[in-house]
Amino acid sequence: MKRLLIAASALALLAGPALARDQIRIVGSSTVYPFTTAVAEAFGKSTGMKTPVVESTGTGGGMKLFCAGLGDDHPDLTNASRQIKKSEFEACDKSGVTEIIEIKVGFDGLSLAHAKDAGDFALTKQQIFMALAKEVPDANGKLVANPYKMWNEIDPSLPVVKIEVLGPPPTSGTRDSFMELVMEKGAEKFESLAELKKSDPKAFEAVWKSMREDGAFIEAGENDNLIVQKLQANPDALGIFGYSFLEQNEGTVKGVPVDGVAASYETIADGSYKVARPLFVYAKKQHMDKVAGMKEFIAEYVSDKALGEEGYLADKGLVTLPGDQAEKTRAIATSLEVLKGDQLK
């Protein structure tokens, strides 16, 4: 009998994890969370299946959970406000998560915003870098500890207000995107740092990836709604979060134009607002036939009633994909095409 049990266990391991779940589990980005939640609710109503459980863990936290392995204890999908990293893809592979479907669902602009009743002003990427970087170039191009305490010290045209910016932690995809789209681009505007990028890329990367730790930049957690609430309590502070949160809270907060362009559905869609990024959902193909409703859930997500220009996700603030990209997304989702490592940057 003992030998039979051992043999049965061995066969079970060879066959892979057996899932008996009748409810989809989703983790990941706080930015994508409201969109996926809307799809989950629509899926539950239209199919009669259990509404998927969606958790907001941040992109990095979601990837860690998603890539930890296969089986009943691991999530089936993860939301991401950036593409999966090669290191994450490799971690998935080591844990047996070898078949990942990447679904690009739309775009989101990163917004800098402040309270509705605060004074209007605009910023450049260079000014934002000067306000938030741990080290900045002095007049001679030498890196020094960031000396700026007030916005007007960076530029006399800016308000005489203390620099205080609330933003996401390092585990957030919003933080990753902000660093690449704003901090890196702002650093490149300095001649000395542009030269450093050519001569020593790693040293340059260390400069634009290092944020102040003296209170000017405050990590406010993964909950973007909490940042919105804090801006209402402190009109002088700025917050960093996805455009969808700006749109949903336009009665209490307003955006700060970056490089002369304000974030809007139109400027993000036409590419004129340069602080924008694609949003993704990743699914485990290996869970597809073992968790009830995964195929149907993905079909709902890429349906025209969800992702279309007049779809319910656009009503939630998602900047929808152009026609050709939407069709590509639907083709990948319908065929359950697996992501390859060489497709990653």
Beta strands, then each sheet from edge to edge (+ up, - down):
strand 1: 25-28
strand 2: 53-54
strand 3: 77-80
strand 4: 100-115
strand 5: 135-137
strand 6: 143-145
strand 7: 165-167
strand 8: 217-219
strand 9: 238-242
strand 10: 253-255
strand 11: 276-284
sheet 1: 2+ 1+ 3+ 11- 4+ 9- 7- 8-
sheet 2: 2+ 1+ 3+ 11- 4+ 10-
sheet 3: 5+ 6-
end
